[in-house]
Amino acid sequence: MLVTPPLCERCGRPTEGSVRGCRDCPPDDVETARAPLVYEGPVRSALHRLKFSGWRAVAEAFASAMAVVNEFEADAVTWVPLSPARRARRGFDQARALAVAVAAHLGRPPIPLLTRTADTPPQARRSAVERRRAMRGAFRLSGRSPPPNVLLVDDVLTTGATAAACAHVLRSAGAARVGLLTAARALVGPLPARCYSGRDSRLSLWLPGDRPR
């Protein structure tokens, strides 16, 4: 499903009318957040294949959609890094793949600014408070000082705990503003009816075996 206006002005959640903030906004270290798609159906399948099967070509399709919805004026693009162990198992970092492709669309440099110091367990069954607690100290600066305005890229926005932990490190190191851009966002609760329109909702993300017959 597409994420279409009106939206929460801060986090980009689809709403019945434009609002400045909502219950799904990430923690304050993240200034704004945007995602072009809702994390379900073929979008979820495509992200899983990027994340777990290494289908790097999917990153370009997502990056094109992400660049369209981005409103954050960035000096550079960085990403939420995997731990070295997890990156070694998968063979690549899906957030880096998205960030490099997004940076090319935006004409900004992709810069590795963060290192993950802890291989945190899966967060899916944790509450927002538990996620924030688990992410404390999970990232550090990679050694390079961040520019004033940093666009942080990840695959999915859920509670924003991971992004906020990254943004806190970047802002503590001198960044004035951190915006978040993800390929999709997981949403709980009812969405406006327009989100369920099938028209133009695929964005070329159908993969072999996914297209209904």
Buried (B, 14 or more C-beta within 10 A) or exposed (E): BBBBEEBBBBBBBBBEEEBEEBEBBBBEBBBBBBBBBBBEBBBBBBBBBBBEEBBBEBBBBBBBBBBEBBEBEBBBBBBBBBBEEEBEEBEBBBBBBBBBBBBBBBEBBBBBBBBBEEEBEEBEEBEBEEBBEBBEEBBEBBEEEBBEBBBBBBBBBBBBBBBBBBBBBBBEBEBEBBBBBBBBBBBEEEBBEBBEEEEEBBBEBBBEEEEEE
